[in-house]
Amino acid sequence: MTHRQRLSTILIALITALGLAAAAPGTATAAPVTQAAAGILNIPITGATEDAGTFAGTFTPESFAARDGGLVAVGTLTGTLTDAAGDTVGTVSQPVAMPVAVAQATCRILDLTLGPLHLDLLGLVVDLNRVHLTITAESAPGNLLGNLLCAITHLLDQNPGAGALAALLNALLRLLN
């Protein structure tokens, strides 16, 4: 595997892990990242209109940026809009900025393993073999306790902000091109 192929694989895995989200709420979806023969990343985008029409196209990221404390992918959206009968209504090829959403994550809060225990409590004898307790928190929208515990768990971590993450992704894109 060449150096370029390795970097392409890393970038594809990173973008897929972050999960590109649609710019506005609706029925648009981003399919898994694929790599074109020319080495440019193309992310298939599909959606439905209110009048039963469809949109099919691709998003090609050209850079990443930090905006309003979040990470966005800046690139070109190209595609075709069709009506309910399947007739082409129009085509689009324009620059867009799409927010990059972090996929659901879990945080390990506690992993406790106790060996065999023998308790004699005033004549009540309790024998336990091995006990393994694992507590994890799921960080996602609506998971208030999970979000809080993950934030507390990673409070002192040196996680890069949106600007540092955008710089890293831009460096990877430059290496691929």
N, C-alpha and C positions, 0 to 999 in steps of 0.2 A: 504494500500500500504506500503510495507516494505521500510526501509531506502535505501537498495540496488536498489530497483525498482525506487524509486524517483531519485536517482543519475543517473541511467541508462537513465531515461527519460530526465533529464536535459542535459546530455552529448549528447544524440541523437539530441535533439533540437538545441544545440549549434553547433554541426558539420553540421547539415542540414542548419542552418542559415548562417554559414560561406561558405558553398557550396564548396565541394572538386572539384578542377579543374583537368583536365588531365595534365600529366607532359609535354606533347608536343602538339602543335596545331594539330588537326586532327578531326576525327569523333567520338572519344571516348566520352562516356558520363558517368556520375556518377548518379546512380539512388538514390532515397531517402534511407536514412539509415534504415536498419532493424536490429533486434537483434536476434541472434541465441539462441537456447534453452540453450546453455551452458553459456550465458551471455556475449559472445564476440561479438563485433561490426563487422559486415560484410557489406561492401558497394558494391553492384553489379556494375560491370564495363563491358560495352559492346562497341564494335567498329567494324569497317569495314576496310579491307585491300584494297590496290590498285587493286588487281586482283579479287575482289568480294568475298573474303573470309571474315570470321567473327571471332571475339574474344569474348568469354563470360567467365567471371570469377568474383572474388571478391577481394576486397582490405580490409585487416584487419589492422587498425591502432594500433601500439604498443606504439608509443610515438610521441611527437610533439617537434619541434626544430625551432630556429630562424636561418635562413641562408640568408646572403646577404641582411639583412634588412627586409626579408619576413618570413612568417610562413610556415613551411612544416610539413606534416604528414608523419612519418616514419613507415613503416609496411611491410607486406608481400602481394605480388600480386600473386594469383593463378588463373589458368584458362586454357581454351582449345582453340586452334587455329584450325579452320576448313577451307577447301578450298571452292571454288564456288560450288562443287558437294556435299558438306556436309560431306566429309571425314575428319577425324581428322588428322591434319598435325603434331601437337605436343602439349605438355602441358608445362606450366610454373609454377614455384613456386620459387620466388626470392624476396629478400628485395628491396624495392624501397622507394624513397622519393618523395611525390607528393605535389605540392604547394597548399596551402589552400587559396582560393580567397574569399574575403568578398563580399557578395551579394549586389546588388544595394541598396542604402540607400537614404532616403530623409531627408532634414534638414529644419526645420521650420525657416524661415527668419523673417517674420513679421506676426503678427496676430493683426489686428487693428479693433476695433468696435467703431463706432461713433453713438451716439444717434441721435434723430431727430434734423435737422438743419433748421433754417429759416434765409435766407439771403435776404436783401433788398439792391440791388445794383443800386442806382440812378433810382429807379422806376421799375427795373426788379426784380421781387420777385421769389426766388428759395426756394422751400420747399422740403426737403429730409426727408424721414423717416429713419429708421435705416440702416446704411451702415456697412457691414462686409467685410473687405479685408484680404485675406490670401495669403501669398507668400511663396512658398516652392521651394527648390532647389533639383534637383536629381543628386546624385553623382554616376557617372558611366564612363567607358571609352568613350571618345569622347564628353562628356558634359563639355566643358571647363568652362563655366560660373557657372554651377551647382557645379562642383568640387571646383572652387575658392571660391564661397560663403559658401559652407559647411566647407571648410578649415578655412576660416575666422571666421565663426560662432563658430567652436570648437577649436579656436586657444589657448584659455586659459584653456580648459578642461584638466583634468589629465587622459588622455587615456593611457592604458598600451601599451607598445611597443610589438614587436613580441616576445621578450624574456619572458616578464611577462605573455603574453597570452599563450605561450608554457608551462610555468611552471604551470599555472592554469589548462590547459587541461591535462597535465601529472598527476597532483594530482587527477583529476577526474578519469582518467584511472586506477590509482593505487587503488582507492577506489572500482572500479567495479571489479577488479581482486583480 
